[in-house]
Amino acid sequence: MPFDSLGLAPALVQAAARCGFSTPTPIQAAAIPSILQGRDLRGSAQTGSGKTAAFSLPLLQRLVSQQPERPQGPRRVRALVLVPTRELAAQVGGTMYELAQDLSERPKIVTVFGGVSINPQMMNLRGGADIVVATPGRLLDLVEHNALRLDAVAMLVLDEADRLFDLGFAEELGRIIELLPKRRQNLFFSATFPPAIEALADRMLQEPAIVDVQGEPGTAPDIVQRVIEVDAGRRTQLLRHLLKQHENEWGRVLVFVATQHAAQTVAEKLYRNGIYAVPFHGDIAQGTRSDILSQFKQSRWDVVVATDLAARGIDIAQLPVVINYDLPRSPTDYIHRIGRTGRAGESGLAISFVSAATEAHLRLIEKRNGLKLSRERVEGFEPTETAPPVVDASGTGGIKGKRPSKKDKLRAAAAAAAAAAKTSGAD
């Protein structure tokens, strides 16, 4: 099915081709016609599925078709895209800007997020904007500074809606919605729909089109998943060994750790051993983070050691390998992490380190994502540790009826994983 069969204008079909979209992905094929019809939409798809273009292309077309109705004077924000992170804001804004280049009347697209000075963003909003891509906190700051108004928004997009709630944006989101017109088109895109998102969708969406192209749980196209058993204290040595062994084959590697301290420590140890590695986490200034990503895409860094800040919203073309130095806390985040590789039809490799203390947590990740991954060992790094005993806090000695519940066991597994994470970076 070609893009020109979806009802898009020739200029947008041409822009899609120029940006590398040869044929629509399932989420694009399913969502674009409904959005063009003006319907509300609830969309769910795997990471790397092309959902940014799925809402950007029809959103741009609807704005252009309404262009003659725009009154003279400062532009009024007619489309608002809310995202959870600075990196995702920059990615979405950049994609929309590129797709709009072939339009005869190009809308003004402004991307705003925190962590940087607000003054340049206020200057950029002088004269208004047609589309704003924003993180919630910075958007409210700009509203309070009278830099923009939201009373003309006709289309609202919540991208990574589940992550907006995970990061504590529920209150800010509620305040923003109160500033919007009651009549508007609402588009929800989320990897998962937990109760909070379900409730919000039920309140806001009017007879929405439902698009779900998740496929089977835990499937990730063209990604080979490996699990290597290793003692927690030898993970850095094993990581160095693998990077050296495959340096000509892998090229660039994204390594996920649990904490900012681990990102700093592991990156420094790799760098001292001749591997061009750099940390990436929330305490690093936004400008520096943008530079790191740009340089990583240009292969000027071999390894980026990141927290889950990089698990969503970062699109690095042809990234061959992702390594879970620490397992993610959430089974859903596992899919988002490995989804940084194997994008846009490319193949990828995802490796996870597991110790005796984190084996139970890995089994939980497998269960929640419908996976069954074989364990392997690397010669010279065979583990010697054993799993810590499950503490019976009740003191009942496992008496029938008072044994640890499923929740107790999950808490114990999470505690063990947290304890193992504290040793991140140790040799």
Number of C-alpha atoms within 10 A of each C-alpha: 10 11 22 14 11 19 14 19 18 13 16 21 22 19 19 21 14 13 12 9 17 14 14 21 18 17 23 23 18 19 25 24 17 18 25 18 11 15 19 23 25 21 26 21 19 23 24 21 22 18 22 20 22 22 25 22 24 25 21 25 20 18 21 19 11 10 14 9 9 14 9 7 8 13 19 19 22 20 24 22 22 23 24 26 22 23 22 25 24 20 17 23 22 16 16 21 20 13 23 24 15 17 17 9 12 16 19 17 21 21 22 24 26 16 13 14 9 15 11 10 17 16 11 16 22 12 13 21 20 23 26 25 25 26 25 25 17 18 24 19 15 19 14 11 11 10 19 22 18 20 14 17 22 19 24 20 22 19 25 23 25 21 18 22 17 11 10 11 16 16 11 17 18 12 12 17 13 11 15 18 13 12 10 19 20 22 24 25 22 22 21 18 18 12 10 12 19 12 11 14 19 11 9 17 18 13 11 20 17 15 19 18 15 19 10 9 14 19 14 22 18 15 21 15 17 15 18 19 21 22 19 25 17 18 25 20 16 20 17 16 14 13 20 15 11 10 14 9 10 17 15 25 24 26 28 27 24 22 17 18 16 24 23 19 19 27 25 18 18 21 15 10 12 10 18 16 26 21 22 26 20 14 9 13 12 17 10 11 18 16 11 18 20 14 13 21 17 12 14 14 19 21 24 24 27 27 22 20 17 24 21 21 24 20 21 17 13 17 23 22 23 26 23 22 27 26 27 24 16 14 19 15 17 21 22 22 24 27 25 28 31 25 24 17 12 14 16 23 21 23 17 22 25 27 25 20 23 25 18 20 26 24 16 17 23 17 14 14 17 13 15 10 12 9 12 14 13 13 6 8 16 14 18 10 13 10 12 12 8 12 12 13 10 11 10 12 11 11 10 8 8 12 16 19 10 9 9 15 16 15 13 19 22 19 15 20 25 17 13 21 19 15 14 23 24 15 13
